[in-house]
């Protein structure tokens, strides 16, 4: 099932400059996340990478995962990856909190292990959040034009 959420024009302006294969991989991963949690708020950034962050509120700190898109690759990153149960050892990285999975093909994310990691990250974000307003299923662009 493909997400019915439209790509925000601010994000699309930058995304369209990526290679088609990378765009398609991003769209597939985005749909996968939104199928698991359709009410996710999507926060969009363009800093060192073009990034869509998925949150249980309007706050970045309530994000459960994100997709940073670099020049030639993308990752599925988990904001609190160091405290997720990663029994299959999928997560990489050395940061204090953040961990990621390198995404090269759909096989890297379209599986039950990644789905469980995303669901665990959602559960943790919901548990930790102090936001008064949750899960609207909206897209918020933080991209400066």
C-alpha positions as CSV (number, residue, x, y, z in Angstrom):
1,X,0.0,0.0,0.0
2,X,1.4,3.4,-0.9
3,X,1.0,6.3,1.4
4,X,-1.6,8.9,0.4
5,X,0.4,11.6,2.0
6,X,1.8,14.0,-0.6
7,X,5.4,15.0,-0.5
8,X,5.7,18.6,0.7
9,X,6.8,21.0,-2.1
10,X,9.8,22.3,0.0
11,X,11.1,18.7,0.3
12,X,10.3,17.8,-3.3
13,X,12.3,20.8,-4.6
14,X,15.5,19.2,-3.2
15,X,14.5,15.5,-3.6
16,X,14.0,15.8,-7.4
17,X,17.8,16.5,-7.8
18,X,18.6,13.0,-6.5
19,X,19.1,9.9,-8.7
20,X,15.9,8.1,-9.6
21,X,16.9,4.9,-7.8
22,X,17.6,6.9,-4.6
23,X,14.3,8.7,-4.8
24,X,12.4,5.4,-5.3
25,X,14.2,3.8,-2.4
26,X,13.3,6.8,-0.2
27,X,9.7,6.7,-1.3
28,X,9.5,3.0,-0.5
29,X,11.0,3.5,3.0
30,X,8.8,6.5,3.7
31,X,5.7,4.4,2.7
32,X,6.9,1.5,4.9
33,X,7.2,3.8,8.0
34,X,3.8,5.5,7.3
35,X,2.1,2.1,6.9
36,X,3.4,1.1,10.4
37,X,2.4,4.4,11.9
38,X,0.0,6.4,9.6
39,X,-0.5,9.2,12.2
40,X,3.2,10.0,12.4
41,X,4.0,13.7,12.1
42,X,6.6,14.2,9.4
43,X,9.1,16.9,10.0
44,X,11.3,18.0,7.1
45,X,14.8,19.4,7.2
46,X,17.6,20.2,4.8
47,X,21.0,20.6,6.6
48,X,23.9,18.3,5.9
49,X,21.3,15.9,4.5
50,X,17.8,16.1,3.2
51,X,15.9,14.5,6.0
52,X,12.4,13.4,6.9
53,X,11.9,12.8,10.6
54,X,8.9,10.8,11.9
55,X,7.6,11.9,15.3
56,X,4.7,11.2,17.7
57,X,4.2,14.9,18.2
58,X,5.3,18.2,16.5
59,X,8.6,18.0,18.4
60,X,11.9,16.8,17.0
61,X,12.7,15.3,20.4
62,X,9.7,13.0,20.1
63,X,11.0,11.6,16.8
64,X,11.2,7.8,16.6
65,X,13.1,7.5,13.3
66,X,14.3,9.5,10.3
67,X,15.5,9.1,6.8
68,X,18.6,11.2,6.0
69,X,19.2,11.3,2.2
70,X,22.8,11.9,1.3
71,X,24.3,12.3,-2.2
72,X,24.5,8.6,-3.0
73,X,22.8,6.7,-0.2
74,X,20.2,6.9,2.6
75,X,19.8,5.6,6.1
76,X,17.0,4.6,8.4
77,X,18.1,6.3,11.6
78,X,16.7,5.8,15.1
79,X,16.9,8.7,17.5
80,X,17.2,6.5,20.6
81,X,18.7,3.5,18.8
82,X,21.1,2.7,21.6
83,X,18.3,1.7,23.9
84,X,16.2,-0.3,21.4
85,X,16.2,-4.1,21.5
86,X,18.3,-4.9,18.5
87,X,18.6,-8.7,18.9
88,X,19.4,-9.1,15.2
89,X,22.3,-6.6,15.3
90,X,20.9,-4.5,12.4
91,X,21.8,-1.1,13.9
92,X,25.2,0.6,13.2
93,X,26.9,3.6,14.7
94,X,28.9,4.9,17.6
95,X,26.9,7.9,18.8
96,X,25.6,8.4,22.3
97,X,22.0,7.8,21.2
98,X,21.6,7.5,17.4
99,X,21.9,4.3,15.5
100,X,21.1,3.6,11.8
101,X,20.6,0.9,9.2
102,X,22.2,1.6,5.8
103,X,19.6,1.2,3.1
104,X,20.8,0.1,-0.3
105,X,17.8,-1.9,-1.5
106,X,14.2,-2.6,-0.3
107,X,15.4,-5.9,1.2
108,X,17.3,-3.8,3.8
109,X,14.0,-2.5,5.3
110,X,11.0,-4.6,4.0
111,X,11.2,-7.3,6.7
112,X,9.8,-8.1,10.1
113,X,13.0,-7.3,12.0
114,X,13.0,-3.7,10.8
115,X,9.3,-3.4,11.4
116,X,9.8,-4.5,15.0
117,X,12.5,-2.0,15.5
118,X,10.3,0.8,14.1
119,X,7.4,-0.3,16.3
120,X,9.7,-0.4,19.4
121,X,10.9,3.1,18.6
122,X,7.3,4.3,18.3
123,X,6.4,2.8,21.6
124,X,9.4,4.3,23.3
125,X,8.7,7.8,21.8
126,X,5.1,7.6,23.0
127,X,6.2,6.5,26.4
128,X,8.8,9.3,26.7
129,X,6.8,12.2,25.2
130,X,5.6,15.1,27.3
131,X,3.8,16.7,24.4
132,X,0.2,17.8,24.9
133,X,-0.7,17.2,21.3
134,X,0.1,13.9,19.7
135,X,-0.1,12.1,16.4
136,X,-1.8,14.4,14.0
137,X,-0.5,12.8,10.8
138,X,0.7,16.2,9.5
139,X,3.8,17.3,7.6
140,X,5.8,20.2,8.8
141,X,8.5,21.8,6.7
142,X,11.5,23.3,8.5
143,X,13.3,23.8,5.2
144,X,14.4,27.4,4.5
145,X,13.9,28.3,0.9
